[in-house]
């Protein structure tokens, strides 16, 4: 299974917008999701599917991961979308409204070996998140908070307090399964301060990165989810101290009065991996 936990910025794009796709190739997003679902009207979906395949085959994405968001299970377009996602160039398939482990298993079985990113967008999905994440072939959970908030009939809140349980449940499920998890989108793409606050909250909750709806969100997202220079320096110092302790025959090191064990070294190495963009 591919490791997606180093992805910080994951940008949604309508698959039927050639100009947006061309621009996305030049952005610093770690991953791009070509969208066949919400961003595309029903009568435009076949053409969007063909355009997405062309974009994948044409390449030019550098080190970016390219995903295809298909239409959901039970829709008229789902089977054709899943087949298209098997084309060369796609790193995985994003599937909306995955509500149960059984659905996740069926998706993986029809994914042709492609990793599946399951969107958690309903109350049932939140309650089943751990079982969904545990299905082999599920590579990440993606929070879909707009649909969930609608289903919960909860009030709007810039601090997302009605959704905190659900957000944490998604992180817990992903961590238990050892897979990635990505925060939902911030629709206030013209309000950078609001976006940064929401992204910082997502990072604090434990998400690996955040899904985005506008190119202007890419750079602030990368800043929020990237380690600081001080964190990188501390990680290097911890690794050096631990390696020196091992060379001296000790399994535990100290740094600045703090004990450094193997679990801290694993965290430090993961932090350093996140400090190096994948493109």
C-alpha positions, -999 to 999 in steps of 0.1 A, spaced: 0 0 0 14 34 -9 21 59 19 1 91 15 8 105 49 34 130 36 8 148 14 -1 182 27 -22 199 0 -47 180 -20 -65 201 -46 -99 193 -62 -103 203 -98 -133 199 -121 -122 174 -147 -139 193 -175 -119 225 -170 -88 223 -193 -75 257 -182 -77 247 -145 -59 215 -152 -32 232 -171 -27 257 -142 -27 229 -116 4 214 -133 23 245 -123 11 247 -87 29 235 -56 0 212 -46 13 178 -34 -17 160 -50 -46 168 -74 -80 152 -75 -97 154 -109 -134 155 -99 -162 138 -118 -187 142 -90 -200 174 -74 -181 198 -97 -195 183 -129 -232 185 -141 -249 153 -151 -249 159 -188 -212 168 -188 -200 137 -169 -190 116 -199 -170 143 -215 -154 151 -181 -144 115 -177 -127 115 -211 -109 147 -203 -97 133 -170 -82 103 -187 -65 125 -213 -50 146 -185 -37 115 -168 -22 100 -199 -7 133 -210 13 135 -178 33 165 -169 23 163 -132 59 161 -119 60 146 -84 23 153 -78 0 124 -70 -30 125 -94 -63 110 -82 -97 106 -98 -129 113 -78 -155 91 -92 -193 93 -88 -206 73 -59 -218 37 -57 -253 33 -72 -250 63 -95 -253 58 -133 -217 68 -139 -200 48 -112 -189 18 -132 -175 38 -161 -157 61 -137 -141 32 -119 -129 17 -152 -115 51 -162 -96 53 -129 -76 23 -140 -59 42 -167 -22 49 -165 -13 81 -146 -38 79 -117 -23 71 -83 -56 62 -68 -94 66 -67 -113 89 -44 -148 76 -37 -176 97 -21 -199 86 6 -184 53 16 -207 42 44 -195 8 54 -167 -18 54 -187 -39 30 -189 -10 5 -151 -4 10 -144 -41 2 -165 -40 -30 -147 -8 -41 -113 -23 -35 -123 -54 -54 -133 -33 -84 -103 -9 -82 -79 -31 -102 -52 -27 -76 -55 11 -74 -55 25 -39 -89 38 -27 -94 70 -8 -127 67 11 -147 99 17 -164 100 51 -194 122 46 -224 107 64 -233 98 100 -231 61 91 -196 66 77 -184 83 108 -197 55 130 -181 29 107 -149 48 100 -126 24 118 -140 -6 99 -137 12 66 -101 22 73 -92 -13 82 -101 -27 48 -69 -37 29 -66 -14 -1 -81 16 16 -52 41 15 -67 71 32 -98 86 47 -110 120 34 -133 141 55 -164 154 37 -178 179 62 -203 198 40 -225 168 34 -220 156 70 -230 189 84 -261 189 63 -270 153 74 -264 163 111 -285 195 107 -259 212 128 -253 250 128 -225 268 110 -195 275 132 -161 289 121 -145 267 148 -163 236 136 -174 226 171 -204 205 160 -180 185 138 -151 180 161 -162 145 172 -165 134 136 -132 149 126 -114 132 155 -132 99 147 -118 100 112 -82 107 125 -85 79 151 -97 54 125 -69 63 101 -42 61 127 -55 27 140 -53 14 105 -19 30 97 -32 50 67 -34 87 58 -63 111 66 -71 145 50 -92 173 64 -123 186 45 -123 217 24 -127 253 36 -152 270 13 -140 305 22 -113 306 -4 -112 344 -5 -106 346 33 -70 334 39 -72 340 76 -102 318 79 -85 291 58 -53 292 79 -73 289 111 -92 259 99 -60 243 85 -42 248 118 -71 232 136 -69 202 112 -32 199 119 -38 201 156 -64 173 154 -39 151 136 -48 152 99 -19 147 75 -31 174 51 -61 192 38 -83 190 7 -86 223 -12 -110 239 -37 -90 268 -50 -54 273 -61 -50 303 -37 -52 278 -8 -22 257 -19 6 278 -5 -9 286 29 -19 249 33 17 238 26 30 263 51 6 252 79 13 215 74 50 217 68 74 214 98 90 246 110 128 251 107 130 247 145 111 214 143 134 201 116 165 211 135 152 194 167 144 162 147 180 161 133 193 167 168 172 139 183 183 114 156 220 124 161 217 120 199 200 86 196 225 73 170 254 84 193 237 65 222 234 34 201 270 36 191 279 38 228 258 7 235 228 25 250 192 21 238 181 55 252 195 89 247 190 123 263 187 157 246 182 189 265 172 170 296 146 150 277 147 112 272 149 101 235 136 66 227 129 48 195 93 61 193 107 97 193 131 87 165 102 73 144 83 106 149 114 126 140 120 107 108 84 110 98 86 148 104 117 150 82 99 131 54 71 157 56 97 185 53 107 173 19 79 181 -7 71 151 -30 76 173 -61 
